[in-house]
Amino acid sequence: MSTPRLSHSAALILKTLSLGYCFGFDVMEVTGLPSGTVYPALRRLERDELVTSKWEAEEEAATNQRPARRYYEVTREGKAAALAATERYPLLARLVSEKHS
């Protein structure tokens, strides 16, 4: 499978996930992207098998008095795509690290 060419937003989201942020709201906070960009991109990344997701247990969410979160994890193909995206968009690594420091 060839590494897909990602948009800058998708690359930023994938890079953020590869740094250990694992749910949509975290991705929005770190990247500054709106939910209308983040969630459709996460669905496309999952469709393209660059990330997988699973829902948090309802009990966990209830204990923390919030809705259940959907957790995303970067696949092996996603890690390769994140690396390729960082090479394509050299500022990507700096943008993410500056945002969360």
N, C-alpha and C positions, 0 to 999 in steps of 0.2 A: 504494500500500500504506500503510495507516495504521500509525502507530507503536504497537507492542504495549505494553501496560502490564506492567511487569516487577515481580516480587516484589522485596523489599528485597535479598535474597541475590543474585538474578540481576542486579539493577542494580549491586550492589557488585562482582560479578565482571566485568561488562561494563565498568564504569568502570576497574577495575584493568587489564584488557586494553588499554583505550584509552590508558592511561598508559605502555604499552610492555612490560608484563610479558606473556610470551607462552606460558608453559606452566603446567600445572596446579599443580605444586608451588610455583612462584612465587606463584600466585594464593592458594594456601592460606597461605603465609607472610605475605603482605601483608594479607590479609583476616582471618586467624585462623579461617576457616571450615574444617570438616573435609572430608576427601575425599568422604565420603558426601553432602555438599551440593554441593561444587564440580564433581565430574565429571558427575553427572546434569544439573546446570544448564548446563554447557558443551555437553552433547549437545543439550539443548533449544534453547540459543542457536544452535547450528549448524543444527538442524532448522528453526528459524525464520529462517534466513539472516541472522542478526545477526553471526555469526562464521564464518570458514572455518578449516579445519585441514589440516595436512599432517604426515606423519611425518618425523622427522629421518633422514638417511641412516644405515644400519647401521654404515658405516665410521666415521662421526663418533662415534657412541655407543661403538663398540669402542675407538677411540683414547682416549676419555675414561674407559674402563672402567666403563660404566654402561649401563642399558637405554636404548633409543631413546626420545626424547621426542616428544610430539605438540605441535606449535606451533600456536597459535591467533592469528588476525588478525581485527580488527574490520572488518566491511564498511561500506560507505557507509550502509546502513540501520541497522547497529549503532551507528555514530557518532551518527546522529540519535536513536536510542533511548537512548543513553548521555546525550545532552544533555537529552532529555525527562525521563529518570530523575533527573538531577541537579536539575532544576527541581522534580520531584515530591518528592524526598528531599533537601532542602537541606543536610543534614549529610553527605551522601555524599562530596562533594569533600573536606571536612575530615577525615573518618574515614580515607580512603585516604591523604591526604597525611601525617597524623599517624602512621599505622602504618609507613610506609616511611622516615620521616625519622630 
